[in-house]
Amino acid sequence: MKQAPDRKSGGGTAMKEDGRRRVVLENLKPEIDGGRFPIKRVIGERVVVTADIFADGHDSISARLLYQGPGEKKWREAPMALIENDLWKGEFVVEEAGVHHYTVEGWVNHFKTWQRDLKKRWEAGPDVKVDLLIGAGQISETSKRASMEDQKELVNFAEMLKGRRDIEKAVSMALSEELAELMNRYPDRRFAVPYGKRLGVVVDRDKALFSAWYEIFPRSLSAKAGRHGTFRDCERILREIAGMGFDVLYLPPIHPIGRANRKGKNNTLELKPDDVGSPWAVGSKEGGHQAIHPDLGTMEDFERLVEKARQAGLEIAMDLAFQCSPDHPYVKEHPGWFRWRPDGTAQYAENPPKKYQDILPLNFETEDWQDLWEELKRVVLFWVEKGVRIFRVDNPHTKPFSFWEWLVGEIKRPFPEVLFLSEAFTRPKVMYRLAKVGFTQSYTYFTWRSTKRELIDYLTELTQTEAGEYFRPNFWPNTPDILPEHLQYGGRPAFMIRLVLAATLSSNYGIYGPAFELCVHEALPGREEYLDSEKYEIKQWNRDIPGNLKDFITRVNRTRRENPALQKTVNLRFYEVSNETLLFYGKATDDLSNILFVVVNLDPFHTRSGWVHVPIHELGINPNQPYLVHDLLSDDKYIWQGERNYVELNPQVLPANIFRVRKRLKKETDFDYFL
Amino acid sequence: MKQAPDRKSGGGTAMKEDGRRRVVLENLKPEIDGGRFPIKRVIGERVVVTADIFADGHDSISARLLYQGPGEKKWREAPMALIENDLWKGEFVVEEAGVHHYTVEGWVNHFKTWQRDLKKRWEAGPDVKVDLLIGAGQISETSKRASMEDQKELVNFAEMLKGRRDIEKAVSMALSEELAELMNRYPDRRFAVPYGKRLGVVVDRDKALFSAWYEIFPRSLSAKAGRHGTFRDCERILREIAGMGFDVLYLPPIHPIGRANRKGKNNTLELKPDDVGSPWAVGSKEGGHQAIHPDLGTMEDFERLVEKARQAGLEIAMDLAFQCSPDHPYVKEHPGWFRWRPDGTAQYAENPPKKYQDILPLNFETEDWQDLWEELKRVVLFWVEKGVRIFRVDNPHTKPFSFWEWLVGEIKRPFPEVLFLSEAFTRPKVMYRLAKVGFTQSYTYFTWRSTKRELIDYLTELTQTEAGEYFRPNFWPNTPDILPEHLQYGGRPAFMIRLVLAATLSSNYGIYGPAFELCVHEALPGREEYLDSEKYEIKQWNRDIPGNLKDFITRVNRTRRENPALQKTVNLRFYEVSNETLLFYGKATDDLSNILFVVVNLDPFHTRSGWVHVPIHELGINPNQPYLVHDLLSDDKYIWQGERNYVELNPQVLPANIFRVRKRLKKETDFDYFL
């Protein structure tokens, strides 16, 4: 009569292995797409797991959270506790990089039931003699599983419950914490019910969650006008970039650039002899994705740059642009990796009617897809061997999701410290899917979200929904591809506004280099493209011209580094402020030891003021006692009290405040924060 | 290099069967608990399926919905169409009882991509000759899979696209609907991606969704005072119950009642010799769950009652109370099915400090659980063989969920017409789980939801969330166990209010017989228990005393039968009305051919009035044109116009209106509804 479990949806079940397993577990969170994808954490973060756990009838139940570090075979365990309405909760902390797993299990706890009921019976009347015998039986049974020492104690308890003439004393022993704890060491889990799914947590190093990126074109770094910059030139600015508070230096592709169909300045088809082409047109007869552009330097120069950057506190992020110029070596060596047209030409990238003749997409539907995948993996491993640990992936949404899932998995298994940033500006579900299949961080719509409503809606989606478990935003106010409208017309205050928003709303953010700090705002007419874009030509930047934002950026980045509340994203909460152009939000650490409030004037032209609504009750601030808020941007201090407080921001001076809240310390005499 | 798929969450994937499968499918709805449980429908209902379906890049995709009837091996298919934002939708209709299945699949459609791009290219310039050749190639490939006739046509198309000098004509042929349709018959599904889960739909007969229950104690039906009523007595009232519009006659347990520890009147321990005991104390030496109480009649009488009821338009619903009186034959025959205390007595039911000494629960943790399960299945099949097709299950939440999932599956596989009503008044997740594991209908919290806010919140949860897919509410204003407070003090109007609410909010509802229509409202002091409850004694009802609600109930049930909008539950929508004691809601059929609005005065004491907000735009009503609303309870008619209209309800006269809306018909001259 015993049959294997059969849980075809709707077919009912066959009689199961053991019908005595009475607990059910459902609605476990976090669980992405039914456990198909892992959640993400960095080292030291908590994983809080909740689930609905219950059984038929009135018996008490118990549950535990099981978890495993990378490569561990045995489960560790953490207790789960009932919160309310059959919802249970437990948590664990992840302590190393790599893939962790978790699951839960629950069981009917007859001893807990017995203690609970004995208490009620005893309160109702003295006739509990038989009940004490029942408990003694359970204790005896349990003692058989116990350690020698505990066994002795348990047997003692059982004897005392059975033999006792003084019922009152027996009941008090039966209900004692001591007995409960002893019994709890040897729960009867014969009929424990496993949740049945092993759920993943990809654990990254800290930088996955907290990073400040600076994008720069090395070829524009020559000290001498008109000359092609080199990795050596790049070395000269490392201290300066790091000094501004950035920790990732992202370089557009550093490979040889194709000559066939090369684009001229401003993306035109008329090429001049000295036009350098777009770095994203990867590959020429000098080499492909594993080669270095001869004008930038040698492989040794690159490795030296990686090392010098490291010494300066910067990591080099490499661009992975899996596409080829028409004279990339792959085109001859692996014609099968491209699509060919009936006229014998290779199919270039196109989004009709737009044509990108200097770029051939790889054909992931090739019969040789396995060779193609393996080759691309070799490319990544090649750069990992050169010391690169961060990859910014160009247009990942034009390559199959299954390829990325495989590739990221293959790389992170031996190198869990490698981070991948997805540069997909496309439809929302596509962007989320890329994060699910493994990308560490993701570009976002922040670049185009500028009104109060837009920012609140988008950030609420990113931080207060399931997306917060697997999608780590990286906010970019600009990129070489995008000079958004508000930066074109808003002047220097607009750049400051967007920087503060990016750097405080999201713990990961980045800027496209000199063009941002110099407030470059000239676009092609009616477009979001930079005029004379650096993508197609060498620029000469004077990074020290008056009005540059270096000091401001430095201050913002220092604030980020000194305040752990800004080093997470999902802790963001918006609060009310009585002005539609002011945005008011806060971040705090779990233990409330670091609490920040940010007010941003979204209007770059006019002074705006309003009353903020400080959530003092959430923060444990006494409504009758003043507290100090310290603006870390201006260094001004204000004494606030209660919920409503006044703010006023002149964008020409400073369009934002980042207030650090200093609560009254425990000692009544401790007024040091008023100094 | 080929490896089996490996999708351990977070471990990345191994290289999959075929990396060329580029489509992803996610967020499929409806899908209960990741496909663990089926959704529910009745014959003739639609299953609308949505899913997020997309691929990398810019290629067009196609998707189809696959479904199977009971026992079908091959999938039928229905088209899916893109709604917006990568969300696709398809639907099918279920046409027989039994378990159906559905799933979806998607694929990259290169021909659709080609047609879409050709159109754009052609609009941008005349240079599409090579593109036409590419299309011709796709058509040739496809022709190899086509029927002889279609093959000829496709080859013709390919030739014309290749050979054509007149590019304009060739393009117009290439973009023709005719070609698109022809190609669509032979899609290239080599790399189609299946969703991967086969999801269930339990399809029931209509009564699962639309039923009116009447509960009665046959032993109270004797024409002669003091005598025990019989099945023959029961036959006499069948026409009357059916005439009131009920279609299910539910009888409390009809088995022999235990004598051991039998409870006296009002659930007391002092038993008088003529006390009849609670029918839920099942079993005595006369027999158990397959026997009939000797005072009710014989098995032949019961079968005759089932048949007579059927002839009157009523189905008998049987009570399944899987518990035993201490003198049930099981106790001696299967002592292992009960818990025994150290003093040698069987453990009776208890919820400390409450004791139910006349009832022994079955021990589902017995070593003999398999025999126990099989025996209980035999009980159900026994009554199925006697003609019973509806079971009201007593306290299912005190037996394991896995048992119910198995039992309901075992019974419904050969007898898909059998319906199970779950009488679980317990915690919300437990009640939902019972519905998930297979119960056809469920008791609810409606009995205690009486304020406007409570009703809107609860009904919104039942109808506008996923619960609507598997939990079919059955609303009971009262039961032999529950005389809710509002019926104790609200008088006859309160009974009318609760009847209209139950019968129009939910398409399944029921009342506990004479006590309801006679407005019995005397309770044990401070409790929700009936005074002199029929559970413990034989009652003598005069069902025709003045003030009885028979006519009113008849009218409400007729309205339900004549208006298909009231025969579903998830179509419920609440609308605004400017009075906190008035509730305003509507139901309509999918095609809007039947539209009803209900206004209920929740205050049983005072006349209340207000302005309802009619959703004329949803219903296609012209704001400038009057429309007729016909109150099916009073037969009054009103001419309304626009959104705001006045209502006034005197609970002493009629505490509710059920308006049928008659829209202006299409012909301008058609004013018949004004007559």
Chai-1 contact restraints between the chains, C-beta under 6 A:
chainA,res_idxA,chainB,res_idxB,connection_type,confidence,min_distance_angstrom,max_distance_angstrom,comment,restraint_id
A,M1,B,Q370,contact,1.0,0.0,6.0,A-B,restraint_1
A,S9,B,G35,contact,1.0,0.0,6.0,A-B,restraint_2
A,S9,B,P38,contact,1.0,0.0,6.0,A-B,restraint_3
A,S9,B,L199,contact,1.0,0.0,6.0,A-B,restraint_4
A,S9,B,G200,contact,1.0,0.0,6.0,A-B,restraint_5
A,G10,B,P38,contact,1.0,0.0,6.0,A-B,restraint_6
A,G10,B,V99,contact,1.0,0.0,6.0,A-B,restraint_7
A,G10,B,G200,contact,1.0,0.0,6.0,A-B,restraint_8
A,G10,B,V202,contact,1.0,0.0,6.0,A-B,restraint_9
A,G11,B,V99,contact,1.0,0.0,6.0,A-B,restraint_10
A,G12,B,E405,contact,1.0,0.0,6.0,A-B,restraint_11
A,G12,B,G409,contact,1.0,0.0,6.0,A-B,restraint_12
A,T13,B,E405,contact,1.0,0.0,6.0,A-B,restraint_13
A,T13,B,W406,contact,1.0,0.0,6.0,A-B,restraint_14
A,M15,B,W406,contact,1.0,0.0,6.0,A-B,restraint_15
A,K16,B,S402,contact,1.0,0.0,6.0,A-B,restraint_16
A,G19,B,W369,contact,1.0,0.0,6.0,A-B,restraint_17
A,G19,B,S402,contact,1.0,0.0,6.0,A-B,restraint_18
A,R20,B,E365,contact,1.0,0.0,6.0,A-B,restraint_19
A,R20,B,W369,contact,1.0,0.0,6.0,A-B,restraint_20
A,R22,B,P400,contact,1.0,0.0,6.0,A-B,restraint_21
A,V24,B,F401,contact,1.0,0.0,6.0,A-B,restraint_22
A,E26,B,D33,contact,1.0,0.0,6.0,A-B,restraint_23
A,D33,B,E26,contact,1.0,0.0,6.0,A-B,restraint_24
A,G34,B,G34,contact,1.0,0.0,6.0,A-B,restraint_25
A,G35,B,S9,contact,1.0,0.0,6.0,A-B,restraint_26
A,P38,B,S9,contact,1.0,0.0,6.0,A-B,restraint_27
A,P38,B,G10,contact,1.0,0.0,6.0,A-B,restraint_28
A,D52,B,K429,contact,1.0,0.0,6.0,A-B,restraint_29
A,F54,B,V430,contact,1.0,0.0,6.0,A-B,restraint_30
A,D56,B,H397,contact,1.0,0.0,6.0,A-B,restraint_31
A,D56,B,T398,contact,1.0,0.0,6.0,A-B,restraint_32
A,D56,B,K399,contact,1.0,0.0,6.0,A-B,restraint_33
A,D56,B,P400,contact,1.0,0.0,6.0,A-B,restraint_34
A,G57,B,T398,contact,1.0,0.0,6.0,A-B,restraint_35
A,D86,B,R427,contact,1.0,0.0,6.0,A-B,restraint_36
A,D86,B,K429,contact,1.0,0.0,6.0,A-B,restraint_37
A,V99,B,G10,contact,1.0,0.0,6.0,A-B,restraint_38
A,V99,B,G11,contact,1.0,0.0,6.0,A-B,restraint_39
A,D117,B,P352,contact,1.0,0.0,6.0,A-B,restraint_40
A,K120,B,P352,contact,1.0,0.0,6.0,A-B,restraint_41
A,K120,B,P353,contact,1.0,0.0,6.0,A-B,restraint_42
A,R121,B,P352,contact,1.0,0.0,6.0,A-B,restraint_43
A,A124,B,P353,contact,1.0,0.0,6.0,A-B,restraint_44
A,V130,B,R341,contact,1.0,0.0,6.0,A-B,restraint_45
A,V130,B,P342,contact,1.0,0.0,6.0,A-B,restraint_46
A,V130,B,D343,contact,1.0,0.0,6.0,A-B,restraint_47
A,L133,B,P342,contact,1.0,0.0,6.0,A-B,restraint_48
A,L199,B,S9,contact,1.0,0.0,6.0,A-B,restraint_49
A,G200,B,S9,contact,1.0,0.0,6.0,A-B,restraint_50
A,G200,B,G10,contact,1.0,0.0,6.0,A-B,restraint_51
A,V202,B,G10,contact,1.0,0.0,6.0,A-B,restraint_52
A,R341,B,V130,contact,1.0,0.0,6.0,A-B,restraint_53
A,P342,B,V130,contact,1.0,0.0,6.0,A-B,restraint_54
A,P342,B,L133,contact,1.0,0.0,6.0,A-B,restraint_55
A,D343,B,V130,contact,1.0,0.0,6.0,A-B,restraint_56
A,P352,B,D117,contact,1.0,0.0,6.0,A-B,restraint_57
A,P352,B,K120,contact,1.0,0.0,6.0,A-B,restraint_58
A,P352,B,R121,contact,1.0,0.0,6.0,A-B,restraint_59
A,P353,B,K120,contact,1.0,0.0,6.0,A-B,restraint_60
A,P353,B,A124,contact,1.0,0.0,6.0,A-B,restraint_61
A,E365,B,R20,contact,1.0,0.0,6.0,A-B,restraint_62
A,W369,B,G19,contact,1.0,0.0,6.0,A-B,restraint_63
A,W369,B,R20,contact,1.0,0.0,6.0,A-B,restraint_64
A,Q370,B,M1,contact,1.0,0.0,6.0,A-B,restraint_65
A,H397,B,D56,contact,1.0,0.0,6.0,A-B,restraint_66
A,T398,B,D56,contact,1.0,0.0,6.0,A-B,restraint_67
A,T398,B,G57,contact,1.0,0.0,6.0,A-B,restraint_68
A,K399,B,D56,contact,1.0,0.0,6.0,A-B,restraint_69
A,P400,B,R22,contact,1.0,0.0,6.0,A-B,restraint_70
A,P400,B,D56,contact,1.0,0.0,6.0,A-B,restraint_71
A,F401,B,V24,contact,1.0,0.0,6.0,A-B,restraint_72
A,S402,B,K16,contact,1.0,0.0,6.0,A-B,restraint_73
A,S402,B,G19,contact,1.0,0.0,6.0,A-B,restraint_74
A,E405,B,G12,contact,1.0,0.0,6.0,A-B,restraint_75
A,E405,B,T13,contact,1.0,0.0,6.0,A-B,restraint_76
A,W406,B,T13,contact,1.0,0.0,6.0,A-B,restraint_77
A,W406,B,M15,contact,1.0,0.0,6.0,A-B,restraint_78
A,G409,B,G12,contact,1.0,0.0,6.0,A-B,restraint_79
A,R427,B,D86,contact,1.0,0.0,6.0,A-B,restraint_80
A,K429,B,D52,contact,1.0,0.0,6.0,A-B,restraint_81
A,K429,B,D86,contact,1.0,0.0,6.0,A-B,restraint_82
A,V430,B,F54,contact,1.0,0.0,6.0,A-B,restraint_83
